[in-house]
Amino acid sequence: MPSRAAEIFARANELEDAGRLEEAVEQYRILAATLEEVEDKVTVILAQIGCLNILGRTKEARSLLPLAAQLLPAESENHPHLEFAKAGVLAAEGKRKHALKILDRLVSDKEGLLKATNGLDLYQHIQMRRVFLLIELRRDKDARPILEEVLTFRAENVSVHFYAGLCYFGLRDSGLAKKHYEEALSKGLPPLWEWQARVHLGPIYYADEALAKAKLEYERAEALGAEIGASAKDQRNVYLWLAKICRELGQEKEAAKYEVLSRQT
């Protein structure tokens, strides 16, 4: 890839890692249109597909797969990149088990995988995606050793910290869950992820007897509830926690207010 194009690609990667996905997609789109070398163009298109998947724009992501497949020469060693992109689209469409099978198969041929252009980077992305899928499938124990590997090479990635919080919360390791959720929140999360992080941090702070912190997390979760379309059950749970915490803080009027809201929800 020409040096100027490589700089733009690296910047788009940084935007992606920082969670600024819309900006990353636009950078990838512009860059792909300017590149002439086929394999470089495919690399950028596949990166664009990855961001579109995370943004939930799966129709756009799937529409780019045939283009990438058509451009990639049959003799190319970079077909693992295309398979990874296919798995990403499947995962975004909710077909997690199918996606995981593709990724497991790719990792089983690690020697062949590493022969691909930027093979080590691809391997790391595959491991990261496997972690996300395993956690979404509630296979936290299986995810943990891969997660711990991923944390050694994607320590700045906001998504990794969010999923680490989910994993450790599921494994009842509240210390590590708190550490990673706090790190993820400090970097900025989309509303649904932020809501989930806060409703998990609430009981962790409560157990630590940090009642003011626990209350703040639930207050923020309450404010996010309408934005993300939280279910009545989830909103009721937030109100019940707020009532409980306020009562223990001696804030009787607020506790009564939240009890009323819990009954009305």
Secondary structure, DSSP 8 states (H G I E B T S, - for coil): --HHHHHHHHHHHHHHHTT-HHHHHHHHHHHHHH--SHHHHHHHHHHHHHHHHHTT-HHHHHHHHHHHHHHS-TT-TTHHHHHHHHHHHHHHTT-HHHHHHHHHHHHHTHHHHHHSTTHHHHHHHHHHHHHHHHHHTT-HHHHHHHHHHHHHH-TT-HHHHHHHHHHHHHTT-HHHHHHHHHHHHHH---HHHHHHHHHHHHHHHHHTT-HHHHHHHHHHHHHHHHHHT--HHHHHHHHHHHHHHHHHTT-HHHHHHHHHHHHH-
